[in-house]
Amino acid sequence: MFGIGGGELVLIMFIALMLFGSDKIPEVARTMGKIMAQLKNATNDIKSEIQKGAESNGLDKTFQEMHGNFNDITRNITSEIDKAKDKLLTETTTTTEVVQEELDDLPGPIKRQN
């Protein structure tokens, strides 16, 4: 909760109790609750106004198009990486087979014993 630990919360409550007294704490808590609700409502109003403005200017579609474009680019890159990986694996396998055949064809003491 707001990065406040248990000990810090107890300290804040103790200081509030010392400042306002036990009879005014409920009133202060109600007031703080109302302030937090008003702040939340104001924040939601601002968010909705920004969203309405973006929709009226067509920015929401632009963001959706950009998201789609990024997804397409990501898929293309992944596909190209997979193709390169497959090609490299094929070339490596082919090279290994050629080297193995050349080693098998070597005469004399250099040839590996099975």
Stockholm file with secondary structure:
# STOCKHOLM 1.0

chainA/1-114         MFGIGGGELVLIMFIALMLFGSDKIPEVARTMGKIMAQLKNATNDIKSEIQKGAESNGLDKTFQEMHGNFNDITRNITSEIDKAKDKLLTETTTTTEVVQEELDDLPGPIKRQN
#=GR chainA/1-114 SS CTTCCHHHHHHHHHHHHHHHCTTTHHHHHHHHHHHHHHHHHHHHHHHHHHHHHHHHTTHHHHHHHHHHHHHHHHHHHHHHHHHHHHHHHHHHHHHHHHHHHHHHHCCSTTSCCC
#=GC SS_cons         CTTCCHHHHHHHHHHHHHHHCTTTHHHHHHHHHHHHHHHHHHHHHHHHHHHHHHHHTTHHHHHHHHHHHHHHHHHHHHHHHHHHHHHHHHHHHHHHHHHHHHHHHCCSTTSCCC
//
